[in-house]
Amino acid sequence: MNHLNKLLASLMLVLASTSASAAWEIVTYTTDRDEDNAIVLIDPAQITTEKNGILKTWVQHAYARPQHITPQTGRGKSADFVESKELALFDCAARKIAIKEFIAYTEKEKVVHTERHKTTAFYDVEPKSTGEEILEFVCEHNKNANK
C-alpha cells in the first residue's frame, strides 16, 4: 500500500473513532524520510484562550505506519502506536508553542503512553514546518472567532 493510501486509511480510522460531537479538521499532513507520515487534525471548537492570552487545544496525529515510543523517564514500557494527541499551548504574538501533555493510542484506542509536563517550556516554531502550519491554523482561527 502506498503512503497516500496508508494516510487515508489512518484518517478513516481516526474519523471513525472520534467523537460524533467533535469536528476535527485536517490542518496538514507530514511526510519525511523516516516515513512517519501523518495527518494532523484540530477541532476548532476546542480552541480556548487562557487568562494570559495563550491559546490551548488538542492536536491529533494519525500515522500511516505504527510509531514506536520508548519512555524517556525509565518508567513504563516501550510501545507501538498509530494515533497521538497533544495538549498544546500557543503564543501567537511570540510565535511559540509548548506541549503540556502527550497521549499515544493503539488502533483500538487503547492508551499505550502518556506524558504530562508539570512545567511547559515554549519553543520557537521552525519556519515552513508542520509546527508553523499548526500555529498558523490555531492563531488564524482565534482571530476569526473573535471578529
Sequence and secondary structure as in RCSB ss.txt:
>XXXX:A:sequence
MNHLNKLLASLMLVLASTSASAAWEIVTYTTDRDEDNAIVLIDPAQITTEKNGILKTWVQHAYARPQHITPQTGR
GKSADFVESKELALFDCAARKIAIKEFIAYTEKEKVVHTERHKTTAFYDVEPKSTGEEILEFVCEHNKNANK
>XXXX:A:secstr
  HHHHHHHHHHHHHHHS TT   EEEEEE  TT   EEEEE GGG EE TTS EEEEEEEEEEEEEEE  TTS 
S  EEEEEEEEEEEEETTTTEEEEEEEEEE TT  EEEEEE SS   EE  TTSHHHHHHHHHHHHHHHHT 
